[in-house]
């Protein structure tokens, strides 16, 4: 996928129509059965990957935008499986990923392939990659592992379970911070109050959303908010100056991932809903 995504400026947002917003900040059909898709962006040089092996393994290849012999020559990547059980083979080491397992692959990993255990229920590997200056060990985080945080309240429709997997007190990385959040039944808000990360890009990958449901993802300057209608499997690119919050027509899950100069999870600037416009 050759489309080049650029973060733009906050003052650009009011000038864009809905299709213009989607073209700049929404990645659709990243996870397509039988294919591997790679999207390069200028959001902190983040690259997103979608791999859905069905009848045959898929191989992670480099892309022209990276100007490197191998994809991870100067990069690191975190993968989350949002589908059926599958395997990632990294330089001959096999890692089995159940649904919501996370795998970190460090700089210098050369051969990466993807397999599904059952073609009728294929794995869906979503990858988030950023530049890296140091090699850290390849590490698997099972669905039961990670730092678990129970957040929100059913009264405010945002009760959710958050797993921190790649972060400053967990799996080590150069830039990537990554985890999975699942909303409890009856809850729809993924975070409120909304917030920005002025030192980091954040990318949301929504999943476990029925095909006839949507998430209304809020974005833009807090004083000039806009929204994106997001379907199951879509990816939202959120530049550092943009707030990010969303409410669904049903409960759902999402992978959150960040890259930038600070790995502290709580490095955020909250915006009270009463101050949003």
Secondary structure as GFF3:
##gff-version 3
##sequence-region A 1 277
A	DSSP	three_ten_helix	10	15	.	.	.	ID=ss1
A	DSSP	alpha_helix	18	25	.	.	.	ID=ss2
A	DSSP	beta_strand	26	27	.	.	.	ID=ss3
A	DSSP	beta_strand	36	40	.	.	.	ID=ss4
A	DSSP	beta_strand	47	51	.	.	.	ID=ss5
A	DSSP	beta_strand	58	59	.	.	.	ID=ss6
A	DSSP	three_ten_helix	64	66	.	.	.	ID=ss7
A	DSSP	beta_strand	75	81	.	.	.	ID=ss8
A	DSSP	beta_strand	86	90	.	.	.	ID=ss9
A	DSSP	beta_strand	93	97	.	.	.	ID=ss10
A	DSSP	beta_strand	102	105	.	.	.	ID=ss11
A	DSSP	beta_strand	112	116	.	.	.	ID=ss12
A	DSSP	three_ten_helix	119	121	.	.	.	ID=ss13
A	DSSP	beta_strand	125	131	.	.	.	ID=ss14
A	DSSP	beta_strand	139	141	.	.	.	ID=ss15
A	DSSP	beta_strand	147	151	.	.	.	ID=ss16
A	DSSP	three_ten_helix	154	156	.	.	.	ID=ss17
A	DSSP	beta_strand	160	166	.	.	.	ID=ss18
A	DSSP	beta_strand	177	183	.	.	.	ID=ss19
A	DSSP	beta_strand	194	196	.	.	.	ID=ss20
A	DSSP	beta_strand	200	207	.	.	.	ID=ss21
A	DSSP	beta_strand	215	219	.	.	.	ID=ss22
A	DSSP	beta_strand	226	230	.	.	.	ID=ss23
A	DSSP	beta_strand	235	238	.	.	.	ID=ss24
A	DSSP	beta_strand	245	248	.	.	.	ID=ss25
A	DSSP	beta_strand	253	260	.	.	.	ID=ss26
A	DSSP	beta_strand	269	271	.	.	.	ID=ss27
A	DSSP	three_ten_helix	273	275	.	.	.	ID=ss28
###
